[in-house]
Amino acid sequence: MNTIDLSPLYRSTVGFDRLGALLDSALRTEQGSSFPPYNIEVTGENRYAITLAVAGFEQNELDIQVERGLLSVRGKKGEDGRDERRYLHQGIATRTFERKFNLADHVEVVGAKLENGLLTINLVKEIPEAMKPKTIAINSSQNVIQHNAENNQAA
């Protein structure tokens, strides 16, 4: 099992405890099941999409939840009609699955659609106004000198 020692990071930073947990979670996930296959793409500035290949699943057999920055996608195939079919070969996987994604701060799920066996989950990163970059005006030194001169005359 792969382990990463993050002690040097913790000695010089404050508040990055979550980073260690994310790395551990990512290493554990990679060793697990790779079903269903998925893509993560950038669709625009601060916009993303996760697309999962869920062939054979219907909308009512899929569940999407977000809780404290963790996106969970679950699929559970219904039992209806399974006993009626006899397969000579069954290559389309219809097993129960759960796929989890850690979302960065301020990333929100804005929608999902199921089309042609692909489940697409749309995400947007909404940065709060207080965290957006601000442009600071630079006063000229002439204004500062005049302001100081005015203050000295008033005193």
Buried (B, 14 or more C-beta within 10 A) or exposed (E): EEEEEBEEEEEEEEEEEEEBEBBBEEEEBEEEEEBBEBEEEEEEEEEBBBBBBBEEBEEEBBEBEBEEBEBEBBBBBEEEEEEEEEEEEEEEEBEEBEBEBBBEEEBEBEEBEBEEEBBBBBBBBEEEEEEEEEEEEEEEEEEEEEEEEEEEEEE
